[in-house]
């Protein structure tokens, strides 16, 4: 959205400076300070900042696989993307001056959210209802970013260890300096839940947003569902997912989008998107062999037919053949990492299956699948018990959420169930493995931030 009269803070975001414990550097570009209520609304509508999430973990997950030498030649050894692909000792290897662009982007969004949460109630020119809506929206955004950060740069939530496991530097104010000691994983999760519960209890927050990049009660419930799922509180996750779907439950039928440019909704108006956030990855990222094997029914599964393409479709010069994720073949929507209607259905189905409610789990799953298969090729799936239903759900989850980055989070959390195997990759002649329980499921913090803020504890690798 354009608000030419607003201050858009130019952030050189470093989580540090040499002289003091700053976690942002602010350059004001000749514009007035934030004063009006609409200024704070404008901060949250700055999509250059408030959509960005991650890129590196999309290389780390087992969704993608660059087995072909031609693809690997495009991934330069020693770069962050290559380091993420091979689960390197470090991701950012250029010393104490190099930024981690994922950490930077998400903490920048946290800072914007904190500005709003701290100051909007004292702003001028808006009604109390406007201010409460904007503040609640910022709480949802902050919760999203802290949830994402803690699932990249801290260990997987475990109720037995969360109270002592290092979490994140948890900044909740609008100051640019302060102590950056990592609080516990439990403390981070407590804050996420507090923010989201405050948001859903704010009457002024709309049930459904006008545009998908704006927060709503539906998105707050969706993030509660994600959070509780990671905490293995499956009852609470199921309830939150159901509440999100009650407010926003529209599914698109992929049978209506089987050719290029057939009117698939743009991302800001996509009814399946509950909160728009974007991930970035390689252009037309190749599907791994393990993901292609999940698509055993590729002749009838429209997610394979419509949302992926042969590499020769993407680049006519390619002298190899592989399958690539290419949703831009129907809509220039990029890669999305925020919660969606299908994800909520899958959370609901997973939690029903884990509770032994086999029929309920399969019913939800088939309601989704009917919109994802060719009409002629569709048949209901069945399960004899909750364990069988759970395997069906996780298989559909792998396909539905491919190339969103969520698979990396699933690889972390599903290790406790014994559902994750060792991943092996060969890259430029060397073999790399990622075993369940490996410390490399937690990303290292870039040297720059620790060098300038030595209170930040590094993750073991």
N, C-alpha and C positions, 0 to 999 in steps of 0.2 A: 504494500500500500504506500502511496505517496503522501508524505506530510512534510512539505518543504520547510515549514516554519519550525519544525521540531529540532531539538538537539539529538543528533545521532553520535554517540560517543565513539571516537576512533580509539580502539583498544589495541595497544601493543601488549598482548597478554603473555606474561612471563611467569606468573606465580612467584616473582622475586625481583629484587634489584640488589646491587652490591651494597648500597648504603643502608637499606632498611628492609624489613620483612614485607615488602609489597607483593601482592599476588596479582595486581594488574597495574599497568602503566596507562594513564589516560591522556590522550591528546585531544583537546577541545578545538574543534576546527572553526573557530571564529563565530560560533553560534551561541545563543543565550543558554543559560543553565536551565535545567528542568524546573518547571514552575507550575504549568497547567496540568490538570488531570489527563487531558488528551495527550500530553507529552509522554506520560507513562504508558498509556495505551499504545502510543507509537513505538515505544521500546519493544514491547511484546510483539508488535506487528512487523518488526524489522526481520524479514525472512532471511536476510543474509547471515544473521546471527542465530536466530531462534529455530532454524530448521536443522542446522548442522549437527551431526553426531560423529560417526567413526568411519574409518576406512581399513585400518590395518587388520582388524580381526576377521574381516571378510576373506583375507588371504589365508588366515590361520585355520579357519574351520574346514571340515571335511566336505563341505558343499562343492568346493572348487578343486580342480586338479589340472595343473599345466604339464601334462606328461609329454606333450609333443615338443620337440627341440625348437621348432619355429616359435612357439609361444614362449618357451623359456629364454630364448634369445632376446625377447622384448622385456624381460625382467632382469635388471642389472644386479649382479651379486653385490652385497654390501649396502644396498639401499634399504630404507625402512620396509618397503613392500616385500622385497626378497627375504629380509630378516624375519618378517612376520610369517611368510610362507614356509620357512624352514624352522620356525620356533627358536630363533637365535638367542644366544646369551643376552644380547641387547637388541632392541629394535632400532633405537636411535644411536648411531655409532659415530657421529661427527663431533664428539667431545662436549665440552661444557658450554658451547655457544649454540647448540642445535636444539630446536624446538621439537616437541612431540605435537604434531598438528591436531591429533585427536584430543589429547588432554587440553590443549590450548582452546580449541573450538568449544568444547563442552563447559570448561570453567568460565569461558567468556559468557556463555549463556546463563550460567549460574550467577555471575556478577550482574547481568542485566536483570535477572529475576530478583536478586537481592535489592537492587535499586528500587524496584517497584514495591516490593513487600515493605520495605522500611519507610518509604517516603510518600506513597500515593495518598494515604489517608489525610495528609497535611497539604495536599496540592490545592490549587485554586481552579475555580471555574467549572467544577463538576459536581454532580449530585452525590449524596452519600451512596446511593445505589450503584452509580457508576464506579465509584472508588472501591466499593466492596467487591464488585464483579472483577475489576482489574486486579485487585490484590489476590483474589482466589485463583484467577487465571495464572498469575505468577507462581503461586504455590504449586500448581499442577506442573508447570514447566520445570521448576526447581526440582521437584520430586522425580520427574522423568530423568533429568540429567544426573542427579546423584545416584539413582538406581542404575543407570547405565555405567557411570564411572566406577561404582563399587563392584560391578560385575566384570570389569576389565582389569582394574588395578588393585583388587583385593581378592582374597581367597573366597571360594564358594561358601555361601551361608551354611553354617552348621550350628544348630542350637547348642551343641556341646562345647563349641569353641568360639562362638561369635562374640562373647563378652570380652575376650582377650585378644582375638585376632586383629592385626592392624587393618584399619579401614581406609579412610581418606582424610585429608585436610578438609574440615567441615566449616565453611564460612557461611554465616547466616545474616551478616550485616552488610552495609554498603561501603565499608571502609576498604581501603586498598592495601592496608598493612595489618600485621598482627601475627600471632603465633600460628604456625602451619603444622604443628605436630598432628600426626594421624590419630584420629579417634578410633574406637573399636568398630568392627563391622556391625555389631549390634546397635551401637549409637547411631550409625548412619541409617540403618533400617528403621530405627525408632523415629528418626526425623522424617524419613520418607513417608511413613505411615501417618505421622502427625500432620504433615503438610496436606496429604491427600484427604484425610478425614476432615480437616478444617475446610477444605475446598468443597467436599460434597455436602457439608452442613451450612454452606453459604447460599442462602436462598436466591441471591442475585446472580449467581452463576447459572447460565442457561443450561438446559438439559442437553441440547445439541447445539454446536456452534454454527454460525453462518458459513464460515470457511473452515476447512479442515485444519489449517495451521493455528486456529484459535482454540483455547481450552474450553472445556465444558464439563458438566457432571458426568456425562458418558465417558469422557477421557480420564477423569479422576477415578471412576470405578474400574476402568480398564487397566489403569496403572496399579490400582490396588490388587487386581487379579494377577497381574504379572508378578508383583512383589510377593504376595502370599504363595504363589506357585513356587518361586525360588526359595521361600522359607519352608516349603513342604507343609504348609498349612492348607491342605487341600479343601477342607470344608469352607474356609473363608474365601479361598480363591474361586471356588464354584459359585458362591453367593455373589461375589463382586462381579464375576463375569456375567452372571444372569442379570444383574442390575444394569450393567453396561448395555447388554443386548436388549433389555426392555426399552431403553432410551434410544438406541441406535442399532438396528438389527437388519438393515437391508443388505441383501446379497445380489451380486451381479451374476447373470447366467452367461458363462463364457461361450455358449453356443451362439450368442449374438455378436461375437467379436472374433470370428474365425478367419477374417482376411485383414490385410494391412489397412490401417486408417479407416476403421468402421465406426467411429464415433465413441470409442471408449472414453469415459469421462476423464478430464484432466485432474491432476492430483489435488488441487485446491477444492474441487467439487466432487470428488469420488465418494459415493455414499458408503463404501466399505471402509474408508479411512476414518478412524475415530480421532486420532491426533497425528497430524502430518509431521514426520521427522525424516530426514534423508541421510542415507549412507552413501559413501562413494567407494567404487572399486574399479577394477580394470574394465575397460570398454569390452562388452560382450564376453564376460568371464566364462571360461569353460566349465562345464559340469564335470565333477569327478566321476570316476568309474563307479564308486559306491552309490552316488546319487543316481546315476543312470540305471543302475540295477534296481533301485527302488521303483523306477518307472517301467516295470515289467509290462504294464498295460499301456505303453506309450501310444499304441495305435488308436486308443479311445480316450485317453486322458488329455483333456484340452489344455491343462497347464503345460504339458509337454509340447503339444501341437501348436499352441498359440504363443506361449511365453518363452519358448526356446526356438533356436534355429540352427541349422548346420552352419559351421563357420564360413563356408563358401558363400552363404547368403549374405553374411555381414561384410566380408572382404573378398571381392572377386579374385584378388591376386593370391589368395591363400592356396598353398600347394599341399595341404594336409586336410584331413577331415576329422572334425570333432563336433560336439554339440555345445552350444553356448546359451547362457541365459540372455534373453534379448527382449525384454518387455517393451522396449521402445519400438518394436516392430508394430505395435498397435497403438501406443500412446507414448509421447515423449515425457514419461513420468519419472525416469530415473529409478533409483533403488531406494525403497522406503523402509524405515526401521521403527516407525511408531506403531502403536497398537491399532488393530483392525478388527472388523467384524469376524472374519474367518478365524483369527487368532483367539478371540473370545469364545467362539464355538468350540475350538479345539481344547482350550483350557477347561471349558465346561465338560466336554466329553471325557477328557483325561481324568478329571476329578471324580466323575461318575464311575468310571471304570475302576479307579483305585478304591472307591467305596464299595465295589462289588455290585453296583447298579448296572448290570450288563445291558439290559434293554434300553435304559435311558441313555447310556453312552452311545450305543449303536444308532439310536434314533437321531440324536444330534449329529453324529458323524454322517449318516446318510443324507440328512437334510443339506449338509454342505456338499457332499459328493455329487448330488443330483445336479448341481449347478456347475460342476467341473468336468463332466464327461459328456461325450457325444450322446445324443438321445438314443440312438440305436445301440450304442455300446454300453449303456449303463445297466448295472445290476446292483441291488442292495448287497452290502456285506453283512455277515452274521457272525456271532461269537457265542461260544458255549459257556463262557464264564468271564469274570472281570479281567483276568490275566490276558485272555485272548483279545478282549476288547481293547485293553491298553496297548497291545502291540499294534493293532489296527490303527488306533489313534495316533501313535507315534510315527507310524509310516505315513499317514496322511499329513501330519504336521511337518515332516521332512519335506514333502512335496509342496505343500501350500506355502510354506515360509522360506523357501529356498532363496538364497542370495539376499537376504535381509540382514544377515549377521546374527539373527536369533539362534541359528544352529550352534554357534560357538557357546552361547549361554546354555543351550540344551546339552551340549557335550560336557559341560562342567557339572550341571545339576544331576544328569542321569547316570553319572558314574556311581552314585550311591545305590542305584538299583542294579548295577552290573550290566547296564545296557550299552556301554561304550567300550569299543575295542581299541587296540593300539592302531594308530594311523601311521602309515609309512609312505614316504615320498622320496623319489630320486630327483635331484636337481643339479644340473650341470655335472653329472657323473658321480655325485656324492649322495649317500643315502641318509635320510633323517627319519627319526621316529618320535612319536608323541604317545606315551603310554598313559593309561588311566592313573590318576594320582600324581602325575608329574607337576612339579612347581611351574612348569612352563605354560600351564593353563591360566596363570596369573601374569599379566604383562608387567615388565619392569618399568619403573619410573625413570624418566630421562635424567641423565647426569646433570644437566643444567640446573634443574630444580633442586636437587640435593646439594650441589656445590654451593649454590647461593642461599639455600635454606637447609642447613645441616640437621635441623630437627626432624626433617622428613626421613623416615626409615625406608630403606630399599627393600624390595621384595626378593626373597631367595629364588635363584634360578637353578 
